[in-house]
């Protein structure tokens, strides 16, 4: 009888399910930017009301970010008239103060410029990585700016 109970106890321990290691909701930006240089392009814009999504040539401008190994970046925008605007600066990865598990990409520009998508009149911009779609998102939408969605350009 003793061996039966021993086997039963061993089987009950083995049958207990272990919590699986699931991929975090927000992938660590350190891993996203592991291989530099990288280039990301604007693929979608949204407004503050439903049905205001635009993509491709319908967007008000075309835009790219280029991130370099030395911690610098360049942002290039081409407006509807074909005018090209370029600004640059340095980037770093930082934890979001409200949700420390989320990280953001902080872009610090050399000077204030109209193509910086920011809630403040400062030369700083924030991008967040959305793991479920492999997109970078601008936080400009938080203060009634457009929602800007960037996809990595595969080389």
C-alpha positions, 0 to 999 in steps of 0.5 A, spaced: 500 500 500 505 504 501 508 504 494 501 506 491 501 512 495 508 514 494 506 513 486 500 517 487 503 523 491 509 523 485 504 523 480 500 528 483 506 533 483 508 531 476 501 533 474 501 540 477 501 545 471 507 550 472 506 557 470 509 558 463 514 563 461 510 568 456 513 573 452 512 580 456 506 584 453 511 590 451 518 587 448 524 590 451 526 596 447 534 594 448 532 588 444 528 591 439 534 596 437 540 591 438 542 591 431 543 598 429 543 601 424 536 601 423 531 605 419 523 606 421 518 609 416 511 612 418 506 607 415 499 610 418 496 616 421 490 617 426 486 623 428 482 624 434 476 622 431 473 615 429 475 613 421 480 618 421 486 613 419 490 615 413 496 610 410 501 611 404 500 617 399 494 619 403 498 621 409 499 629 410 507 627 410 512 621 409 517 620 415 523 616 417 527 615 423 534 612 422 538 610 428 545 609 428 550 605 433 553 611 436 546 613 439 544 618 434 538 619 430 536 623 424 528 624 422 526 626 415 520 628 413 517 630 406 511 634 406 505 634 401 509 639 396 515 635 396 519 639 401 524 635 405 526 637 412 531 633 416 533 634 424 537 630 428 539 628 435 541 623 440 536 617 443 536 613 449 532 608 452 528 609 458 523 606 463 516 610 463 515 613 470 508 611 470 509 603 468 516 601 469 515 595 465 514 599 459 520 602 456 520 608 451 525 611 446 527 618 448 529 622 442 533 629 444 534 634 438 539 639 437 534 644 437 526 646 437 523 644 430 516 644 427 517 636 425 518 634 432 512 630 435 511 633 442 506 635 447 511 640 449 515 646 446 522 642 447 526 639 443 524 632 446 520 626 443 518 619 445 516 613 442 514 606 444 514 599 442 508 595 441 510 588 441 504 585 438 505 589 431 512 590 431 511 598 431 514 604 434 508 609 436 509 616 437 506 619 444 504 625 440 497 623 440 497 624 448 496 631 447 491 631 441 497 630 436 496 625 431 497 618 432 503 616 428 505 608 427 512 606 424 514 600 422 522 597 421 524 597 414 527 590 413 534 591 409 
